[in-house]
Each structure stands twice: as structure tokens, then as C-alpha cells.
């Protein structure tokens, strides 16, 4: 397609709304992907910690951080708190994963519409 052929494509208000929606959704997707990675890493740390506590002596108190303060907890209570936090993180990871899938589906639908009209006159791919 020649450069002057791109000028012949009329951009309607609906097209502009779709382009804007694609852009906003793309930014939101990147933010959610970053959050997903952070939570997955945090979940891995908790799983490693839970395995380490399996080897701990039951009589030794465990230093447990709450906000900016460390408190001593019995081993069993520390394990319960870690398990509760792991479950919370797993739920949040699954929720974000579901949101990511929905956003990717929406982006694919918008790409189909926009490429259908603009063909190679528009670039919606990440660099």
C-alpha cells in the first residue's frame, strides 16, 4: 500500500473510540501482567517459607513480621498465618489471571475490527 493510499481511509468517531479503547486496555493489561508477576513471585516466597518452617523446631518461636514490627509466634500459629496468606494470594492470582484472559479477548476483538478496516495502515502490535 502506498503512502497516499493511507490518506484515503476515513477515521470515524466509532473508529477513534475503538482505537482509544484498545490503547487504554493495552496499558491496563501491561499493569495487570506486572501485578500478576509480582504476586506469583510473592506466592513462591511464601511456599518456600512454608517448606522451611516444616523443618523448624516446634519449641522455637518464629519471628513473624506484621507491617513494620516483628512478633514472636508459636510455630503452628505462624504456619497457619502463612497458609492463610497463601490462600489469599492464590485467589488474587486466579482473579488477575481471569481478568488478563478477558482483556486479551477484548484486545483480540478490537484488533480484528481495527485491522479489518485499516489493514496495515495501523500498527497495534507491541514493539
Buried (B, 14 or more C-beta within 10 A) or exposed (E): EEEEEEEEEEEEEEBEEBBEBBEEBBEBBEEBBEBBEEBBEBBEEBEEBBEEBEEEEEEEBBEBEEEEEEEEBBBEEBBEBBEEBBEEBEEBBEEBBEBBEEBEEBBEEBBEBBBEBBEEBBEBEEE
